[in-house]
Amino acid sequence: MPYFHLVFTLPHALNGWVAATPRAIYEVLFASVAATLNKFAESPRHLGGTPAFSLVLHTWQQDLGRHVHVHALVAGGALTADGEWKVPRKGFLFPVRALSRVFRGKFVAGLVALRSANRRPEGIAAEADWQRLKRSLYAHDWVVYAKQPLGGPAAVLEYLGRYTHRVAIANERIVGIEGHAVLFRVRANQASGRKRTARLPGPEFIRRFLLHVLPQGFKRIRHYGLLSPARKRAGLAAARAALEVPPPLPAVIESVAAFMRRVGIGARACCPHCGTGTFRVIATIPPTGHLPPGRGPP
């Protein structure tokens, strides 16, 4: 079963509000995307059932500027109330333009609720400023992008595995330091994948990097519908029954000794000269508590 990959992006006009109240805006973003996908999946015009999807928050673009968006990995079907698995009829999941408009409406409604609770930045505290911002948000369609469908559960796990601990910039993208500037690689062209070297003053590089530090304890990967923690056990069992898929194999518990033999650790402990003796631990050197020079995050 394929998984569809969608991306929901916030307009940059909201970056000031993100800077002022990041946790509140991120929560509204997750809630708006989830409500949009649930609305379309539950509609009889589309699937008419409960979907299964995961959302991943990203806040950056290649040059470390703020670019808040959510990646949605959506199973290619939904479970109906009578236990049937319904798949899309037209070869695509949902119409992107309609998704964009519903997403915008739900997000702006969330902003109205935040504003009513006085959780708003000073720049739009006045009613006139708020009305001006709201008009700008409705002036254009919001970006909802449908990517190539992922191949199946294995591809989804591989994708999530790559993005679970990803930060705004990886060490391998940092080229070096010249004077007071940091040099790092960015994509010059999305289609070709060609890269160029960007240069930022050190303080500006650190400022941009810190834009993407999430609020303490915030979960940037969340699961919904049949994958939500509250209904995952029963929901996935019902989906497997509808798809006639066997249940997963139970977890295999093995002893430490069996694991050591399976991964070949025991063989590596043999003496490389005689082949019969084994290495023995005679002392443990405690850590010094200091990192080696030149190591650590940027």
Secondary structure as GFF3:
##gff-version 3
##sequence-region A 1 298
A	DSSP	beta_strand	3	9	.	.	.	ID=ss1
A	DSSP	three_ten_helix	12	14	.	.	.	ID=ss2
A	DSSP	alpha_helix	15	20	.	.	.	ID=ss3
A	DSSP	alpha_helix	22	42	.	.	.	ID=ss4
A	DSSP	beta_strand	52	60	.	.	.	ID=ss5
A	DSSP	beta_strand	66	75	.	.	.	ID=ss6
A	DSSP	beta_strand	78	79	.	.	.	ID=ss7
A	DSSP	beta_strand	85	86	.	.	.	ID=ss8
A	DSSP	alpha_helix	96	116	.	.	.	ID=ss9
A	DSSP	three_ten_helix	122	124	.	.	.	ID=ss10
A	DSSP	alpha_helix	127	138	.	.	.	ID=ss11
A	DSSP	beta_strand	144	150	.	.	.	ID=ss12
A	DSSP	alpha_helix	153	163	.	.	.	ID=ss13
A	DSSP	three_ten_helix	171	173	.	.	.	ID=ss14
A	DSSP	beta_strand	174	178	.	.	.	ID=ss15
A	DSSP	beta_strand	181	187	.	.	.	ID=ss16
A	DSSP	beta_strand	195	201	.	.	.	ID=ss17
A	DSSP	alpha_helix	202	210	.	.	.	ID=ss18
A	DSSP	beta_strand	221	225	.	.	.	ID=ss19
A	DSSP	alpha_helix	232	243	.	.	.	ID=ss20
A	DSSP	alpha_helix	256	263	.	.	.	ID=ss21
A	DSSP	alpha_helix	265	268	.	.	.	ID=ss22
###
